[in-house]
Amino acid sequence: MAVRPPQGPPGEEEAVYVISVAAQLSGLHPQTLRTYERVGLITPGRTGGGGRRYSYRDIERLREIARLTASGIGIEGVKRILDLENAVTALRARNAELVAELEATREALRQAAAARPVVPRSNLPALPTTAVGQSVVVWRRPGVK
């Protein structure tokens, strides 16, 4: 009897599939799944009694490992590829966070600029505000135009 791939609940991260079902869904032998766990390619969930439970995401990862090894890539190469893919995913997520933060900052600056009163521009140097009764004298040097 063939096992159908999961199509809805449970969630992608929920570890519910026993090793025999995970093996059928991934097209690998159960002993291969144990080997991949031993070398650190996959980390299934565990029941209270220690039994392995695989999530849909684990099964997708096993399928990816199977594709890579079938194309002639060794286990260490597969491990490196998966590590790099994880790093790229993390960097993309961080980049999206930074882009959102930058856009929020730009919007806050736009709002602050719009709320600020317009001050006419002058060629005179900026002077500190003076107290009542004080005067400022402006002059030009002779010969300077």
C-alpha positions, 0 to 999 in steps of 0.5 A, a space after each residue: 500500500 502506497 502512502 500519500 504525501 501529506 496535503 493539509 494538516 498537520 503543519 509543515 513543522 509538526 513531527 508526526 510521521 513515523 520512520 517507516 512512513 517518512 521512508 516511503 514518502 521520501 523514497 529512502 530506506 529507513 536505515 538511510 534515514 537513521 544514517 542521515 540523522 547520525 551524520 547530522 543531515 536531519 534531526 527528527 523529533 522524538 516521542 517521550 519513548 524516544 521514537 523518531 517522528 518526522 515533519 513534512 519539512 523533514 520529508 522535503 529535506 530528505 527528498 532534497 538530500 536524495 536528489 543531491 546524492 543521486 546526482 553524485 554529490 557526497 554526504 559532506 557536499 550535501 551537508 555543505 550545500 544544505 548549510 549554505 542554503 540555510 545561510 541564504 534563507 537566513 540572510 534573505 529574512 534579515 535583509 527583508 527585516 532591514 528593508 522594512 526598517 529602512 522604509 519605516 525610517 524613511 516614512 518617519 523622516 517624510 512625516 517629520 519633514 512635512 510637519 516642520 514649518 517652512 523657513 525662508 532661506 537666507 544667505 546670512 550665516 545662522 545666528 543664535 537667537 538673541 535676547 530682547 534688546 540686543 542688536 546684530 551688526 552686519 557689514 562687508 569688508 571693503 573690496 569684497 563683493 
